[in-house]
Amino acid sequence: MKTYLFYDIESTGLNKAFDQVLHFAAIRTDLNLKELQRYELKIKLNPDVIPSPYALLTHKMGIKEISQGMPEFAAIKQIHQWLNEPGTISLGYNTLGFDDEFLRFSFYRNLLKPYTHQYNNQCSRMDLYPMALMFFLFKKNVLTWPEKDNIPSLKLENINTANQLVAGRAHHAMIDVEITLELARRFFQERDMWDYVCGYFKKEMDKQRTESLQQDIVILVSNKLGSKIFFQCPALFLGNHQHYLNQSLWLRLDTEELTQTTLDTVKENTWVINKKPGEPNFILPFKERFFSRISQDRLTLAKQNTLWLHNQPEIFTKIKAHYTHYTYPVYPNTDIEASLYLNGFWSAEEELFCQRFHTATLSEKAQLAEHTPHARLQSLALRILGRNYPEALSPHQAKQFTDYLQRIHSRNENDIPIDYQGKKRLTPNAAKEEIKALRSGTSLTDEDMTLLIEFEEYLDTQKQP
């Protein structure tokens, strides 16, 4: 049976590779949005994770609260099972922009398949945030849409306040899930529109829609464009990426900088947005009913820029070549937990190890970690045991995990692990600097001050070599 799984996470921070889930909540419904079941987990802070004080002030979960809960290994395994239940369509508010990838890294570092919830056993994904963009643009009467300084604000908490969907504090995982579900029910009242927008999350349907528009100017709808221009712009198909499969590339046409592009300034003067089938962003035909929110000046500029590109074939070819062959920088010293995109899928032998590890007793897990010939599996398994079951470690393994903790908490910048984008793991010292910045530049409540004081006391207990 097909079901929706509306979910939300609260985390220690925004780094998808190094931060962790602290609170997971979900509501499963049928395809008519009738509630079937609820799930909720609180997860204990890992000993190698330093939370961002910005995150603590957002979800108001203090260090005492997050020092209790389920071990991450058991909790992430349970979440993986929920998202992979046959026929599950997992979705939330901006889940494809944050939560989904965050969970992907959580699955990976806990030796679970990171992608199966996207395609296996009739599972798939959606996201209510880009759907909200479409309803805001083309079915505005379904909601009262909040504004801030006369600019649309589509933050979930602001939509909830304006429409009184659910009572409760924002950034509590279950409250946010309830808000998202009620928002979906509002959209569902416009069934034809709901079904049409859902089509953008079906890979084959979205691919057919997109490919049929590759010869003409289109309207591109994307949160990346921002609320000031109503999340949409005229765009032109550049081509398909030659390295990252299943990505089409769309050149924004309404920028004044475009006609200043030379053969040497392609990157500086052009704005290109990537599109994967079944995921945001959305491509619409260049028809008047879709560009009513685009000013006449922008439409005129887009047509002028299109003519300029036609008259500058060498530069247009260079723009295409730059973006269709561009590859993200690779950092050779990327930490093993952040190497999901660098090392590829598990081999058959590695998958067998992961399966055995999950079904083994604690002592057997330690033996498996000790004797596997695969370096990344050994490192990941050692960290799983050190975080969740330190009593199972052998003396040699305990020493390895202690050395690892000292390294990641180091004051030496060169010792701090980096992720696949070159971003450093948060250290106690860096967290203290964030606290200073919060105190000097932010209006803090008494609750905020208490959270920061307790967190500082915790940071003082973390050893820094």
Contacts in CASP RR format, 6 or more apart in sequence:
PFRMAT RR
TARGET T0000
AUTHOR 0000-0000-0000
METHOD contacts of the structure
MODEL  1
MKTYLFYDIESTGLNKAFDQVLHFAAIRTDLNLKELQRYELKIKLNPDVI
PSPYALLTHKMGIKEISQGMPEFAAIKQIHQWLNEPGTISLGYNTLGFDD
EFLRFSFYRNLLKPYTHQYNNQCSRMDLYPMALMFFLFKKNVLTWPEKDN
IPSLKLENINTANQLVAGRAHHAMIDVEITLELARRFFQERDMWDYVCGY
FKKEMDKQRTESLQQDIVILVSNKLGSKIFFQCPALFLGNHQHYLNQSLW
LRLDTEELTQTTLDTVKENTWVINKKPGEPNFILPFKERFFSRISQDRLT
LAKQNTLWLHNQPEIFTKIKAHYTHYTYPVYPNTDIEASLYLNGFWSAEE
ELFCQRFHTATLSEKAQLAEHTPHARLQSLALRILGRNYPEALSPHQAKQ
FTDYLQRIHSRNENDIPIDYQGKKRLTPNAAKEEIKALRSGTSLTDEDMT
LLIEFEEYLDTQKQP
1 30 0 8 1.000
1 87 0 8 1.000
2 31 0 8 1.000
2 87 0 8 1.000
2 89 0 8 1.000
2 122 0 8 1.000
3 28 0 8 1.000
3 29 0 8 1.000
3 30 0 8 1.000
3 31 0 8 1.000
3 36 0 8 1.000
3 85 0 8 1.000
3 87 0 8 1.000
3 88 0 8 1.000
3 89 0 8 1.000
4 28 0 8 1.000
4 29 0 8 1.000
4 30 0 8 1.000
4 31 0 8 1.000
4 33 0 8 1.000
4 88 0 8 1.000
4 89 0 8 1.000
4 90 0 8 1.000
4 91 0 8 1.000
4 126 0 8 1.000
4 184 0 8 1.000
5 26 0 8 1.000
5 27 0 8 1.000
5 28 0 8 1.000
5 82 0 8 1.000
5 83 0 8 1.000
5 85 0 8 1.000
5 88 0 8 1.000
5 89 0 8 1.000
5 90 0 8 1.000
5 91 0 8 1.000
6 26 0 8 1.000
6 27 0 8 1.000
6 28 0 8 1.000
6 29 0 8 1.000
6 91 0 8 1.000
6 92 0 8 1.000
6 177 0 8 1.000
6 180 0 8 1.000
6 181 0 8 1.000
6 184 0 8 1.000
7 24 0 8 1.000
7 25 0 8 1.000
7 26 0 8 1.000
7 27 0 8 1.000
7 83 0 8 1.000
7 90 0 8 1.000
7 91 0 8 1.000
7 92 0 8 1.000
7 95 0 8 1.000
7 99 0 8 1.000
7 177 0 8 1.000
8 24 0 8 1.000
8 25 0 8 1.000
8 26 0 8 1.000
8 92 0 8 1.000
8 93 0 8 1.000
8 95 0 8 1.000
8 99 0 8 1.000
8 173 0 8 1.000
8 174 0 8 1.000
8 176 0 8 1.000
8 177 0 8 1.000
8 180 0 8 1.000
9 21 0 8 1.000
9 22 0 8 1.000
9 23 0 8 1.000
9 24 0 8 1.000
9 99 0 8 1.000
9 102 0 8 1.000
9 103 0 8 1.000
9 173 0 8 1.000
10 21 0 8 1.000
10 22 0 8 1.000
10 23 0 8 1.000
10 55 0 8 1.000
10 58 0 8 1.000
10 59 0 8 1.000
10 61 0 8 1.000
10 171 0 8 1.000
10 172 0 8 1.000
10 173 0 8 1.000
11 19 0 8 1.000
11 20 0 8 1.000
11 21 0 8 1.000
11 22 0 8 1.000
11 55 0 8 1.000
11 102 0 8 1.000
12 19 0 8 1.000
12 20 0 8 1.000
12 22 0 8 1.000
12 45 0 8 1.000
12 49 0 8 1.000
12 50 0 8 1.000
12 51 0 8 1.000
12 52 0 8 1.000
12 55 0 8 1.000
12 66 0 8 1.000
13 19 0 8 1.000
13 51 0 8 1.000
13 52 0 8 1.000
13 54 0 8 1.000
13 55 0 8 1.000
13 426 0 8 1.000
14 52 0 8 1.000
14 55 0 8 1.000
14 98 0 8 1.000
15 419 0 8 1.000
15 423 0 8 1.000
15 425 0 8 1.000
15 426 0 8 1.000
16 98 0 8 1.000
16 101 0 8 1.000
16 102 0 8 1.000
16 104 0 8 1.000
16 105 0 8 1.000
16 419 0 8 1.000
17 105 0 8 1.000
17 335 0 8 1.000
17 337 0 8 1.000
17 338 0 8 1.000
17 340 0 8 1.000
17 419 0 8 1.000
17 420 0 8 1.000
18 49 0 8 1.000
18 335 0 8 1.000
18 337 0 8 1.000
18 338 0 8 1.000
18 417 0 8 1.000
18 419 0 8 1.000
18 425 0 8 1.000
18 426 0 8 1.000
19 49 0 8 1.000
19 51 0 8 1.000
19 52 0 8 1.000
19 55 0 8 1.000
19 102 0 8 1.000
19 426 0 8 1.000
20 43 0 8 1.000
20 45 0 8 1.000
20 46 0 8 1.000
20 49 0 8 1.000
20 72 0 8 1.000
20 106 0 8 1.000
21 43 0 8 1.000
21 72 0 8 1.000
21 75 0 8 1.000
21 76 0 8 1.000
21 79 0 8 1.000
21 102 0 8 1.000
21 103 0 8 1.000
21 106 0 8 1.000
22 42 0 8 1.000
22 43 0 8 1.000
22 45 0 8 1.000
22 59 0 8 1.000
22 61 0 8 1.000
22 66 0 8 1.000
23 40 0 8 1.000
23 41 0 8 1.000
23 42 0 8 1.000
23 43 0 8 1.000
23 59 0 8 1.000
23 61 0 8 1.000
23 172 0 8 1.000
23 173 0 8 1.000
24 39 0 8 1.000
24 40 0 8 1.000
24 41 0 8 1.000
24 43 0 8 1.000
24 75 0 8 1.000
24 79 0 8 1.000
24 173 0 8 1.000
25 38 0 8 1.000
25 39 0 8 1.000
25 40 0 8 1.000
25 41 0 8 1.000
25 173 0 8 1.000
25 174 0 8 1.000
25 176 0 8 1.000
25 177 0 8 1.000
26 38 0 8 1.000
26 39 0 8 1.000
26 40 0 8 1.000
26 82 0 8 1.000
26 177 0 8 1.000
27 35 0 8 1.000
27 37 0 8 1.000
27 38 0 8 1.000
27 39 0 8 1.000
27 177 0 8 1.000
27 178 0 8 1.000
27 181 0 8 1.000
28 35 0 8 1.000
28 36 0 8 1.000
28 37 0 8 1.000
28 38 0 8 1.000
28 39 0 8 1.000
28 82 0 8 1.000
28 88 0 8 1.000
29 35 0 8 1.000
29 36 0 8 1.000
29 181 0 8 1.000
30 36 0 8 1.000
32 188 0 8 1.000
33 181 0 8 1.000
33 184 0 8 1.000
33 185 0 8 1.000
33 188 0 8 1.000
35 181 0 8 1.000
38 174 0 8 1.000
39 82 0 8 1.000
40 173 0 8 1.000
40 174 0 8 1.000
41 70 0 8 1.000
41 75 0 8 1.000
41 78 0 8 1.000
41 79 0 8 1.000
42 65 0 8 1.000
42 68 0 8 1.000
42 69 0 8 1.000
42 70 0 8 1.000
43 69 0 8 1.000
43 70 0 8 1.000
43 71 0 8 1.000
43 72 0 8 1.000
43 75 0 8 1.000
44 66 0 8 1.000
44 67 0 8 1.000
44 68 0 8 1.000
44 69 0 8 1.000
44 70 0 8 1.000
44 71 0 8 1.000
44 72 0 8 1.000
45 51 0 8 1.000
45 63 0 8 1.000
45 66 0 8 1.000
45 67 0 8 1.000
46 72 0 8 1.000
46 387 0 8 1.000
47 386 0 8 1.000
47 387 0 8 1.000
47 405 0 8 1.000
48 383 0 8 1.000
48 387 0 8 1.000
48 404 0 8 1.000
48 405 0 8 1.000
48 408 0 8 1.000
50 409 0 8 1.000
50 425 0 8 1.000
50 426 0 8 1.000
50 427 0 8 1.000
50 428 0 8 1.000
50 430 0 8 1.000
50 431 0 8 1.000
50 459 0 8 1.000
50 462 0 8 1.000
51 63 0 8 1.000
51 66 0 8 1.000
51 426 0 8 1.000
51 431 0 8 1.000
51 455 0 8 1.000
52 426 0 8 1.000
52 431 0 8 1.000
52 434 0 8 1.000
53 431 0 8 1.000
53 434 0 8 1.000
53 435 0 8 1.000
53 438 0 8 1.000
53 451 0 8 1.000
53 452 0 8 1.000
53 455 0 8 1.000
54 434 0 8 1.000
54 438 0 8 1.000
56 62 0 8 1.000
56 63 0 8 1.000
56 451 0 8 1.000
56 452 0 8 1.000
56 455 0 8 1.000
57 438 0 8 1.000
57 444 0 8 1.000
57 448 0 8 1.000
57 451 0 8 1.000
57 452 0 8 1.000
58 171 0 8 1.000
59 171 0 8 1.000
59 172 0 8 1.000
60 169 0 8 1.000
60 171 0 8 1.000
60 447 0 8 1.000
60 451 0 8 1.000
62 451 0 8 1.000
62 454 0 8 1.000
62 455 0 8 1.000
63 451 0 8 1.000
63 454 0 8 1.000
63 455 0 8 1.000
63 457 0 8 1.000
63 458 0 8 1.000
64 454 0 8 1.000
71 387 0 8 1.000
71 388 0 8 1.000
71 389 0 8 1.000
72 106 0 8 1.000
72 110 0 8 1.000
72 387 0 8 1.000
72 388 0 8 1.000
73 110 0 8 1.000
73 384 0 8 1.000
73 387 0 8 1.000
73 388 0 8 1.000
73 389 0 8 1.000
74 388 0 8 1.000
76 103 0 8 1.000
76 106 0 8 1.000
76 107 0 8 1.000
76 110 0 8 1.000
76 112 0 8 1.000
77 110 0 8 1.000
77 112 0 8 1.000
77 358 0 8 1.000
79 103 0 8 1.000
79 106 0 8 1.000
80 107 0 8 1.000
80 110 0 8 1.000
80 112 0 8 1.000
80 113 0 8 1.000
80 117 0 8 1.000
82 88 0 8 1.000
83 90 0 8 1.000
83 103 0 8 1.000
83 117 0 8 1.000
83 123 0 8 1.000
84 116 0 8 1.000
84 117 0 8 1.000
84 120 0 8 1.000
84 121 0 8 1.000
84 123 0 8 1.000
85 121 0 8 1.000
85 123 0 8 1.000
86 121 0 8 1.000
86 122 0 8 1.000
86 123 0 8 1.000
87 121 0 8 1.000
87 122 0 8 1.000
87 123 0 8 1.000
87 124 0 8 1.000
88 117 0 8 1.000
88 123 0 8 1.000
88 124 0 8 1.000
89 123 0 8 1.000
89 124 0 8 1.000
89 125 0 8 1.000
89 126 0 8 1.000
90 100 0 8 1.000
90 117 0 8 1.000
90 123 0 8 1.000
90 124 0 8 1.000
90 125 0 8 1.000
90 126 0 8 1.000
91 125 0 8 1.000
91 126 0 8 1.000
91 127 0 8 1.000
91 128 0 8 1.000
91 180 0 8 1.000
92 99 0 8 1.000
92 126 0 8 1.000
92 127 0 8 1.000
92 128 0 8 1.000
92 129 0 8 1.000
92 177 0 8 1.000
92 180 0 8 1.000
93 127 0 8 1.000
93 128 0 8 1.000
93 129 0 8 1.000
93 132 0 8 1.000
93 156 0 8 1.000
93 176 0 8 1.000
93 179 0 8 1.000
93 180 0 8 1.000
93 183 0 8 1.000
94 127 0 8 1.000
94 129 0 8 1.000
94 156 0 8 1.000
95 125 0 8 1.000
95 127 0 8 1.000
95 128 0 8 1.000
95 129 0 8 1.000
96 125 0 8 1.000
96 126 0 8 1.000
96 127 0 8 1.000
96 129 0 8 1.000
96 130 0 8 1.000
96 279 0 8 1.000
96 280 0 8 1.000
97 127 0 8 1.000
97 129 0 8 1.000
97 280 0 8 1.000
100 125 0 8 1.000
104 114 0 8 1.000
104 115 0 8 1.000
104 340 0 8 1.000
105 114 0 8 1.000
105 337 0 8 1.000
105 338 0 8 1.000
105 340 0 8 1.000
107 113 0 8 1.000
107 114 0 8 1.000
108 114 0 8 1.000
108 337 0 8 1.000
108 340 0 8 1.000
109 337 0 8 1.000
109 380 0 8 1.000
109 383 0 8 1.000
109 384 0 8 1.000
110 384 0 8 1.000
111 353 0 8 1.000
111 354 0 8 1.000
111 357 0 8 1.000
111 358 0 8 1.000
111 377 0 8 1.000
111 380 0 8 1.000
111 381 0 8 1.000
111 384 0 8 1.000
112 354 0 8 1.000
112 358 0 8 1.000
113 346 0 8 1.000
113 351 0 8 1.000
113 354 0 8 1.000
114 340 0 8 1.000
115 345 0 8 1.000
116 123 0 8 1.000
117 123 0 8 1.000
117 125 0 8 1.000
118 124 0 8 1.000
118 125 0 8 1.000
124 201 0 8 1.000
124 202 0 8 1.000
125 201 0 8 1.000
126 198 0 8 1.000
126 201 0 8 1.000
127 201 0 8 1.000
127 280 0 8 1.000
128 180 0 8 1.000
128 183 0 8 1.000
128 184 0 8 1.000
128 187 0 8 1.000
129 154 0 8 1.000
129 223 0 8 1.000
130 200 0 8 1.000
130 221 0 8 1.000
130 222 0 8 1.000
130 223 0 8 1.000
130 280 0 8 1.000
130 281 0 8 1.000
130 282 0 8 1.000
131 187 0 8 1.000
131 197 0 8 1.000
131 198 0 8 1.000
132 154 0 8 1.000
132 159 0 8 1.000
132 183 0 8 1.000
132 187 0 8 1.000
133 154 0 8 1.000
133 221 0 8 1.000
133 222 0 8 1.000
133 223 0 8 1.000
133 231 0 8 1.000
133 282 0 8 1.000
134 193 0 8 1.000
134 197 0 8 1.000
134 221 0 8 1.000
134 282 0 8 1.000
135 142 0 8 1.000
135 143 0 8 1.000
135 187 0 8 1.000
135 190 0 8 1.000
135 193 0 8 1.000
135 197 0 8 1.000
136 143 0 8 1.000
136 145 0 8 1.000
136 152 0 8 1.000
136 154 0 8 1.000
136 231 0 8 1.000
137 221 0 8 1.000
137 230 0 8 1.000
137 231 0 8 1.000
137 232 0 8 1.000
137 293 0 8 1.000
138 193 0 8 1.000
138 290 0 8 1.000
139 187 0 8 1.000
139 190 0 8 1.000
139 193 0 8 1.000
142 186 0 8 1.000
142 187 0 8 1.000
142 189 0 8 1.000
142 190 0 8 1.000
143 159 0 8 1.000
143 162 0 8 1.000
143 163 0 8 1.000
143 183 0 8 1.000
143 186 0 8 1.000
144 162 0 8 1.000
144 163 0 8 1.000
145 152 0 8 1.000
145 154 0 8 1.000
145 159 0 8 1.000
145 162 0 8 1.000
146 152 0 8 1.000
146 153 0 8 1.000
146 154 0 8 1.000
146 155 0 8 1.000
146 158 0 8 1.000
146 159 0 8 1.000
146 161 0 8 1.000
146 162 0 8 1.000
147 153 0 8 1.000
148 158 0 8 1.000
151 227 0 8 1.000
151 228 0 8 1.000
152 227 0 8 1.000
152 230 0 8 1.000
153 227 0 8 1.000
154 223 0 8 1.000
154 227 0 8 1.000
156 170 0 8 1.000
156 176 0 8 1.000
156 179 0 8 1.000
156 180 0 8 1.000
156 183 0 8 1.000
157 170 0 8 1.000
157 171 0 8 1.000
157 179 0 8 1.000
159 165 0 8 1.000
159 179 0 8 1.000
159 183 0 8 1.000
160 166 0 8 1.000
160 170 0 8 1.000
160 179 0 8 1.000
160 183 0 8 1.000
163 186 0 8 1.000
165 178 0 8 1.000
165 179 0 8 1.000
165 182 0 8 1.000
165 183 0 8 1.000
165 186 0 8 1.000
166 175 0 8 1.000
166 178 0 8 1.000
166 179 0 8 1.000
166 182 0 8 1.000
168 175 0 8 1.000
169 175 0 8 1.000
170 176 0 8 1.000
170 179 0 8 1.000
187 193 0 8 1.000
187 194 0 8 1.000
187 197 0 8 1.000
188 194 0 8 1.000
199 205 0 8 1.000
199 206 0 8 1.000
200 206 0 8 1.000
200 209 0 8 1.000
200 278 0 8 1.000
200 280 0 8 1.000
200 282 0 8 1.000
201 278 0 8 1.000
201 279 0 8 1.000
202 278 0 8 1.000
203 277 0 8 1.000
203 278 0 8 1.000
204 277 0 8 1.000
206 277 0 8 1.000
206 278 0 8 1.000
206 279 0 8 1.000
207 277 0 8 1.000
207 278 0 8 1.000
209 283 0 8 1.000
210 248 0 8 1.000
210 275 0 8 1.000
210 277 0 8 1.000
210 283 0 8 1.000
213 237 0 8 1.000
213 283 0 8 1.000
213 284 0 8 1.000
213 285 0 8 1.000
214 237 0 8 1.000
214 239 0 8 1.000
214 248 0 8 1.000
215 237 0 8 1.000
216 285 0 8 1.000
216 286 0 8 1.000
217 234 0 8 1.000
217 235 0 8 1.000
217 236 0 8 1.000
217 253 0 8 1.000
217 286 0 8 1.000
217 302 0 8 1.000
217 303 0 8 1.000
217 306 0 8 1.000
218 234 0 8 1.000
218 235 0 8 1.000
218 236 0 8 1.000
218 237 0 8 1.000
218 250 0 8 1.000
218 283 0 8 1.000
218 284 0 8 1.000
218 285 0 8 1.000
218 286 0 8 1.000
219 232 0 8 1.000
219 233 0 8 1.000
219 234 0 8 1.000
219 235 0 8 1.000
219 283 0 8 1.000
219 284 0 8 1.000
219 285 0 8 1.000
219 286 0 8 1.000
219 287 0 8 1.000
219 290 0 8 1.000
219 291 0 8 1.000
219 294 0 8 1.000
220 232 0 8 1.000
220 233 0 8 1.000
220 234 0 8 1.000
220 235 0 8 1.000
220 250 0 8 1.000
220 252 0 8 1.000
220 273 0 8 1.000
220 281 0 8 1.000
220 282 0 8 1.000
220 283 0 8 1.000
220 284 0 8 1.000
221 231 0 8 1.000
221 232 0 8 1.000
221 281 0 8 1.000
221 282 0 8 1.000
221 283 0 8 1.000
221 284 0 8 1.000
222 231 0 8 1.000
222 232 0 8 1.000
222 233 0 8 1.000
222 273 0 8 1.000
222 280 0 8 1.000
222 281 0 8 1.000
222 282 0 8 1.000
223 231 0 8 1.000
223 280 0 8 1.000
224 273 0 8 1.000
224 281 0 8 1.000
225 231 0 8 1.000
225 232 0 8 1.000
225 233 0 8 1.000
225 252 0 8 1.000
229 294 0 8 1.000
229 298 0 8 1.000
230 293 0 8 1.000
230 294 0 8 1.000
232 290 0 8 1.000
232 291 0 8 1.000
232 293 0 8 1.000
232 294 0 8 1.000
233 252 0 8 1.000
233 253 0 8 1.000
233 254 0 8 1.000
233 294 0 8 1.000
233 298 0 8 1.000
233 302 0 8 1.000
234 252 0 8 1.000
234 253 0 8 1.000
234 254 0 8 1.000
234 286 0 8 1.000
234 291 0 8 1.000
234 294 0 8 1.000
234 298 0 8 1.000
234 299 0 8 1.000
234 302 0 8 1.000
235 250 0 8 1.000
235 251 0 8 1.000
235 252 0 8 1.000
235 253 0 8 1.000
235 273 0 8 1.000
235 283 0 8 1.000
236 250 0 8 1.000
236 251 0 8 1.000
236 253 0 8 1.000
236 306 0 8 1.000
236 309 0 8 1.000
237 248 0 8 1.000
237 249 0 8 1.000
237 250 0 8 1.000
237 251 0 8 1.000
238 249 0 8 1.000
238 250 0 8 1.000
238 251 0 8 1.000
238 272 0 8 1.000
238 319 0 8 1.000
238 320 0 8 1.000
238 323 0 8 1.000
238 324 0 8 1.000
239 248 0 8 1.000
239 249 0 8 1.000
239 320 0 8 1.000
239 324 0 8 1.000
240 247 0 8 1.000
240 248 0 8 1.000
240 249 0 8 1.000
240 324 0 8 1.000
241 247 0 8 1.000
241 248 0 8 1.000
241 249 0 8 1.000
241 274 0 8 1.000
241 323 0 8 1.000
241 324 0 8 1.000
241 326 0 8 1.000
242 324 0 8 1.000
242 325 0 8 1.000
243 325 0 8 1.000
243 326 0 8 1.000
243 327 0 8 1.000
244 274 0 8 1.000
244 327 0 8 1.000
246 276 0 8 1.000
246 277 0 8 1.000
247 274 0 8 1.000
247 275 0 8 1.000
247 276 0 8 1.000
248 274 0 8 1.000
248 275 0 8 1.000
248 276 0 8 1.000
249 272 0 8 1.000
249 273 0 8 1.000
249 274 0 8 1.000
249 275 0 8 1.000
249 323 0 8 1.000
249 324 0 8 1.000
250 272 0 8 1.000
250 273 0 8 1.000
250 274 0 8 1.000
250 275 0 8 1.000
250 281 0 8 1.000
250 283 0 8 1.000
251 270 0 8 1.000
251 271 0 8 1.000
251 272 0 8 1.000
251 319 0 8 1.000
251 323 0 8 1.000
252 258 0 8 1.000
252 270 0 8 1.000
252 271 0 8 1.000
252 272 0 8 1.000
252 273 0 8 1.000
253 301 0 8 1.000
253 302 0 8 1.000
253 305 0 8 1.000
253 306 0 8 1.000
254 294 0 8 1.000
254 298 0 8 1.000
254 299 0 8 1.000
254 301 0 8 1.000
254 302 0 8 1.000
254 305 0 8 1.000
255 269 0 8 1.000
255 270 0 8 1.000
255 271 0 8 1.000
255 301 0 8 1.000
255 305 0 8 1.000
256 301 0 8 1.000
257 268 0 8 1.000
257 269 0 8 1.000
257 270 0 8 1.000
258 269 0 8 1.000
258 270 0 8 1.000
258 305 0 8 1.000
258 308 0 8 1.000
258 309 0 8 1.000
259 304 0 8 1.000
259 305 0 8 1.000
259 308 0 8 1.000
260 269 0 8 1.000
261 269 0 8 1.000
261 270 0 8 1.000
261 315 0 8 1.000
261 319 0 8 1.000
262 269 0 8 1.000
262 315 0 8 1.000
263 314 0 8 1.000
263 315 0 8 1.000
263 318 0 8 1.000
266 315 0 8 1.000
266 318 0 8 1.000
266 319 0 8 1.000
266 322 0 8 1.000
267 322 0 8 1.000
270 319 0 8 1.000
270 323 0 8 1.000
272 323 0 8 1.000
273 281 0 8 1.000
275 281 0 8 1.000
275 283 0 8 1.000
284 290 0 8 1.000
291 299 0 8 1.000
309 315 0 8 1.000
309 316 0 8 1.000
309 319 0 8 1.000
310 316 0 8 1.000
328 421 0 8 1.000
330 342 0 8 1.000
331 418 0 8 1.000
331 420 0 8 1.000
331 421 0 8 1.000
331 422 0 8 1.000
333 418 0 8 1.000
334 342 0 8 1.000
334 418 0 8 1.000
334 419 0 8 1.000
334 420 0 8 1.000
334 422 0 8 1.000
335 417 0 8 1.000
335 418 0 8 1.000
335 419 0 8 1.000
335 425 0 8 1.000
336 376 0 8 1.000
336 379 0 8 1.000
336 380 0 8 1.000
337 380 0 8 1.000
337 383 0 8 1.000
337 417 0 8 1.000
338 417 0 8 1.000
338 418 0 8 1.000
338 419 0 8 1.000
338 420 0 8 1.000
339 376 0 8 1.000
339 420 0 8 1.000
340 420 0 8 1.000
341 420 0 8 1.000
342 420 0 8 1.000
343 376 0 8 1.000
346 354 0 8 1.000
349 374 0 8 1.000
350 374 0 8 1.000
350 377 0 8 1.000
353 368 0 8 1.000
353 372 0 8 1.000
353 374 0 8 1.000
353 377 0 8 1.000
354 377 0 8 1.000
356 368 0 8 1.000
357 365 0 8 1.000
357 368 0 8 1.000
357 369 0 8 1.000
357 381 0 8 1.000
360 368 0 8 1.000
362 385 0 8 1.000
362 389 0 8 1.000
362 391 0 8 1.000
362 392 0 8 1.000
363 392 0 8 1.000
365 381 0 8 1.000
365 384 0 8 1.000
365 385 0 8 1.000
365 389 0 8 1.000
365 392 0 8 1.000
366 385 0 8 1.000
366 392 0 8 1.000
366 393 0 8 1.000
366 394 0 8 1.000
366 397 0 8 1.000
368 381 0 8 1.000
369 377 0 8 1.000
369 378 0 8 1.000
369 381 0 8 1.000
369 382 0 8 1.000
369 384 0 8 1.000
369 385 0 8 1.000
369 397 0 8 1.000
370 378 0 8 1.000
370 394 0 8 1.000
370 396 0 8 1.000
370 397 0 8 1.000
372 378 0 8 1.000
372 381 0 8 1.000
382 393 0 8 1.000
382 397 0 8 1.000
382 400 0 8 1.000
382 401 0 8 1.000
382 404 0 8 1.000
383 401 0 8 1.000
383 404 0 8 1.000
385 392 0 8 1.000
385 393 0 8 1.000
385 397 0 8 1.000
385 401 0 8 1.000
386 393 0 8 1.000
386 397 0 8 1.000
386 398 0 8 1.000
386 401 0 8 1.000
390 398 0 8 1.000
390 401 0 8 1.000
393 401 0 8 1.000
405 463 0 8 1.000
406 463 0 8 1.000
406 465 0 8 1.000
407 415 0 8 1.000
407 417 0 8 1.000
408 415 0 8 1.000
408 416 0 8 1.000
408 417 0 8 1.000
408 425 0 8 1.000
408 427 0 8 1.000
409 427 0 8 1.000
409 428 0 8 1.000
409 462 0 8 1.000
409 463 0 8 1.000
409 464 0 8 1.000
409 465 0 8 1.000
410 416 0 8 1.000
410 427 0 8 1.000
410 464 0 8 1.000
410 465 0 8 1.000
411 427 0 8 1.000
411 429 0 8 1.000
411 464 0 8 1.000
411 465 0 8 1.000
412 465 0 8 1.000
413 424 0 8 1.000
416 424 0 8 1.000
416 425 0 8 1.000
416 427 0 8 1.000
417 424 0 8 1.000
417 425 0 8 1.000
418 424 0 8 1.000
418 425 0 8 1.000
419 425 0 8 1.000
424 430 0 8 1.000
427 464 0 8 1.000
428 459 0 8 1.000
428 462 0 8 1.000
428 464 0 8 1.000
429 464 0 8 1.000
431 455 0 8 1.000
431 459 0 8 1.000
432 456 0 8 1.000
432 459 0 8 1.000
435 452 0 8 1.000
435 455 0 8 1.000
435 456 0 8 1.000
438 444 0 8 1.000
438 448 0 8 1.000
438 452 0 8 1.000
439 452 0 8 1.000
444 452 0 8 1.000
END
